């Protein structure tokens, strides 16, 4: 990221974190980085943010990565941050963030399979409805 983009991204993260009432220590723990790393990201001092960390920050804040990236593109439509997560979803995110990387990978694979199965079932149900 260039300097301006780093500053925009850092300001976005800081603003959203503060809007949700999360302190730097808590967000750093959720993301799996130390507080100094998060401070450097929020200040724009960090010029290269690993994509995995960017995604973890988005996940921890309940932000769609596409919305976060849109803030980095000059002239892109600014998407307001989403409302705070419902308590049940926030708890799921906390449990997810407590898993180690290998367990997260397994969970995401299983969720993907469930999603594929659900989509297939919905298509079959629609086909039965329209054809018979």
JOVEN-V389671 format. One line per field, one symbol per residue. ss: DSSP state (H for helix, E for strand, - for the rest). phi: phi as a letter, one per 40 degrees, with the letter a starting at -180 (. if undefined). psi: psi as a letter, one per 30 degrees, with the letter a starting at -180 (. if undefined). A space follows every 50 residues. Layout:
BEGIN
ss: ???
phi: ???
psi: ???
END
This chain:
BEGIN
ss: --HHHHHHHHHHHHHHHHH----HHHHHHHH---HHHHHHHHH------- HHHHHHHHHHH---HHHHHH----------------HHHHHHHHHHHH-- HHHHHHHHHHHHHHHHHHHHHHHHHHHHHHH-
phi: .cdccdccccccccccccdcgbcccccdcccgbccccccccccgcccbbd dccdcccdcccgbcdccccdcccdgccccccccdcddccdcccccccccc dcccccccccccccccccccccccccccccbi
psi: kleeeeeeeeeeeeeeeeefgkleeeeeeefglleeeeeeeefgejfjkk eeeeeeeeeefhkkeeeeefffjkfkkkkklllkkleeeeeeeeeeffll eeeeeeeeeeeeeeeeeeeeeeeeeeeeefg.
END
